[in-house]
Amino acid sequence: MDQEKIGAFITECRKQAGLTQAALGEQLGITDRAVSKWERGKSMPDPSLMLPLCGLLHITVNELLTGERISMEDYQTKAEEKLLELQKQEALNNKRLLWLEVVIGLLSTAVALVMIFAASFAVVYFWWRLALIAAGLAIITVGIAVAVKLEHDAGYYECPHCHARYVPTMRAVVFSPHIGRSRKMKCPRCGQRGYHRKILTR
């Protein structure tokens, strides 16, 4: 999305609606500085504000995300283009989360192993050894917990039976057997158990 184009469009529509930045912000429950950031292309409106903002500016959400008025002839094409763009952005964000999961998992495991190795061979005093082993175990536990949370938050799981894509509970992810990023869970739609694989977009 071209944030500068969207910002210029918000400015144009706000002026056409006869609103100042302060008046628009007041009606949305935000500051005029937040509106100014949108209009300068420095940030995007929060998704929860998009419908109220569009209502005040007399535009559609699709027009807001495109940064221009759309004729009825072009509406379907623009809507499909915007949907594909949002799906690509979602997939990219989820790939980043999964990459971060790998980095955190490997890093915490490496640090923990170094600490346990040092406790076993390099440290003479018993209490120092015990402290290093405990710290190593704590680091790897936290690292694994963060990695699993990132995997849970990135994308969806797909049922091998009915092909439903969904976000399971954190409990289901933590306690399910897994092979890589495929986890054996019960599908919320068809109720069958199987290895549900990770999918980046719906």
C-alpha positions as MATLAB code, in Angstrom:
seq = 'MDQEKIGAFITECRKQAGLTQAALGEQLGITDRAVSKWERGKSMPDPSLMLPLCGLLHITVNELLTGERISMEDYQTKAEEKLLELQKQEALNNKRLLWLEVVIGLLSTAVALVMIFAASFAVVYFWWRLALIAAGLAIITVGIAVAVKLEHDAGYYECPHCHARYVPTMRAVVFSPHIGRSRKMKCPRCGQRGYHRKILTR';
ca = [
       0.000    0.000    0.000;
       1.189    3.494   -0.857;
       0.873    5.278    2.503;
       1.714    8.698    1.041;
      -1.007    8.350   -1.599;
      -3.505    7.204    1.045;
      -2.477   10.117    3.283;
      -3.011   12.659    0.489;
      -6.413   11.056   -0.232;
      -7.444   11.324    3.439;
      -6.454   15.029    3.388;
      -8.489   15.650    0.231;
     -11.576   13.833    1.559;
     -11.336   15.520    4.974;
     -11.295   18.948    3.360;
     -14.210   18.018    1.091;
     -16.139   16.953    4.210;
     -15.393   20.351    5.791;
     -13.441   18.894    8.718;
     -10.240   20.059   10.357;
      -7.697   17.509   11.599;
      -8.778   18.300   15.159;
     -12.495   17.848   14.344;
     -11.879   14.553   12.562;
      -9.701   13.314   15.423;
     -12.311   14.319   18.007;
     -15.059   12.373   16.228;
     -12.793    9.295   16.045;
     -11.565    9.625   19.645;
      -7.946   10.273   18.658;
      -5.616   13.288   18.565;
      -5.104   15.625   15.628;
      -1.449   14.506   15.669;
      -2.566   10.957   14.785;
      -4.616   12.340   11.862;
      -1.598   14.408   10.778;
       0.568   11.259   10.736;
      -1.948    9.522    8.466;
      -2.051   12.487    6.101;
       1.745   12.709    5.910;
       1.966    8.983    5.120;
       3.818    8.220    8.364;
       1.249    5.705    9.625;
      -2.013    4.006    8.683;
      -5.360    4.205   10.499;
      -5.923    1.364   12.946;
      -8.244   -1.295   11.413;
     -10.810   -0.582   14.172;
     -11.022    3.052   12.993;
     -11.292    2.401    9.262;
     -15.095    2.016    9.063;
     -15.872    5.101   11.216;
     -13.232    7.101    9.270;
     -14.716    6.059    5.923;
     -18.179    7.010    7.155;
     -17.009   10.502    8.110;
     -15.139   10.954    4.808;
     -17.977    9.459    2.684;
     -15.738    6.839    1.069;
     -15.485    3.043    1.108;
     -12.751    1.059    2.860;
     -11.549   -0.121   -0.545;
     -11.208    3.497   -1.691;
      -9.320    4.328    1.508;
      -6.845    1.447    1.018;
      -6.441    2.301   -2.673;
      -6.014    6.020   -2.044;
      -8.454    7.097   -4.762;
     -12.113    7.194   -5.681;
     -13.254    4.067   -7.523;
     -15.997    3.983  -10.158;
     -18.538    1.178   -9.990;
     -17.051   -0.331  -13.183;
     -13.611   -0.621  -11.586;
     -14.798   -1.526   -8.094;
     -14.668   -5.323   -8.432;
     -11.221   -5.262  -10.065;
      -9.813   -2.902   -7.431;
     -11.348   -4.946   -4.624;
      -9.725   -8.133   -5.932;
      -6.360   -6.381   -6.381;
      -6.503   -5.014   -2.829;
      -7.463   -8.417   -1.421;
      -4.492  -10.057   -3.170;
      -2.181   -7.326   -1.890;
      -3.435   -7.781    1.686;
      -2.974  -11.562    1.402;
       0.612  -11.084    0.213;
       1.301   -8.716    3.092;
      -0.216  -11.183    5.582;
       1.920  -14.026    4.176;
       5.054  -11.862    4.413;
       4.315  -10.899    8.023;
       3.676  -14.532    8.952;
       6.924  -15.637    7.263;
       8.779  -13.098    9.389;
       7.163  -14.449   12.556;
       8.131  -18.018   11.651;
      11.693  -16.922   10.844;
      11.853  -15.173   14.231;
      10.575  -18.387   15.849;
      13.521  -20.342   14.375;
      16.061  -17.697   15.416;
      14.773  -17.524   19.009;
      14.561  -21.317   19.301;
      18.102  -21.897   18.005;
      19.623  -19.004   19.946;
      18.065  -19.956   23.277;
      19.073  -23.609   22.783;
      22.668  -22.644   21.929;
      22.990  -20.320   24.940;
      21.507  -22.932   27.269;
      23.862  -25.665   25.983;
      26.905  -23.406   26.409;
      25.877  -22.639   29.989;
      25.279  -26.289   30.831;
      28.591  -27.273   29.189;
      30.399  -24.571   31.199;
      28.750  -25.788   34.385;
      29.822  -29.363   33.687;
      33.462  -28.761   32.772;
      34.654  -25.217   33.398;
      33.248  -24.303   36.817;
      34.742  -25.762   40.000;
      32.236  -24.695   42.647;
      29.072  -26.760   43.041;
      26.704  -23.831   43.619;
      28.026  -22.020   40.539;
      27.449  -25.171   38.518;
      23.929  -25.467   39.875;
      23.195  -21.796   39.129;
      24.492  -22.085   35.547;
      22.468  -25.244   34.874;
      19.321  -23.627   36.330;
      19.869  -20.471   34.255;
      20.436  -22.565   31.113;
      17.240  -24.527   31.684;
      15.296  -21.292   32.329;
      16.610  -19.735   29.093;
      15.696  -22.743   26.959;
      12.241  -22.983   28.586;
      11.471  -19.315   27.910;
      12.920  -19.599   24.381;
      10.730  -22.587   23.529;
       7.646  -20.894   25.016;
       8.224  -17.754   22.914;
       8.901  -19.842   19.786;
       5.656  -21.825   20.225;
       3.703  -18.582   20.772;
       5.144  -17.134   17.554;
       4.225  -20.304   15.640;
       0.679  -20.113   17.044;
       0.287  -16.448   16.036;
       1.680  -16.838   12.499;
      -0.992  -17.838    9.992;
      -3.403  -20.759   10.297;
      -3.538  -24.549   10.510;
      -5.228  -26.580    7.752;
      -7.258  -29.717    8.467;
      -6.148  -32.652    6.251;
      -9.751  -33.932    6.062;
     -12.049  -30.964    5.343;
      -9.291  -28.422    4.526;
     -10.684  -25.853    6.947;
      -8.130  -23.206    7.924;
      -8.354  -21.913   11.478;
      -6.405  -20.569   14.464;
      -6.396  -23.148   17.275;
      -6.197  -22.346   20.958;
      -2.759  -21.902   22.465;
      -3.463  -24.932   24.680;
      -4.125  -27.130   21.632;
      -0.818  -26.076   20.048;
       1.221  -26.573   23.229;
      -0.133  -30.028   24.066;
      -0.356  -31.521   20.566;
       2.257  -33.939   19.150;
       4.029  -32.387   16.182;
       6.301  -33.080   13.233;
       7.974  -29.815   12.292;
       5.146  -27.286   12.141;
       2.397  -29.874   11.568;
       0.473  -30.625   14.755;
      -1.928  -33.444   15.549;
      -5.137  -31.701   16.585;
      -8.901  -32.005   16.386;
     -10.507  -29.930   13.625;
     -13.114  -27.467   14.990;
     -15.219  -27.879   11.827;
     -15.306  -31.634   11.050;
     -14.163  -32.927   14.459;
     -11.579  -35.353   13.020;
      -8.055  -35.646   14.369;
      -4.993  -35.507   12.163;
      -1.758  -33.668   11.480;
      -2.791  -30.130   10.608;
      -0.129  -28.242    8.682;
       0.817  -24.588    9.063;
      -0.558  -22.265    6.336;
       0.489  -18.615    5.998;
      -2.801  -17.169    4.682;
      -6.478  -18.057    4.798;
];
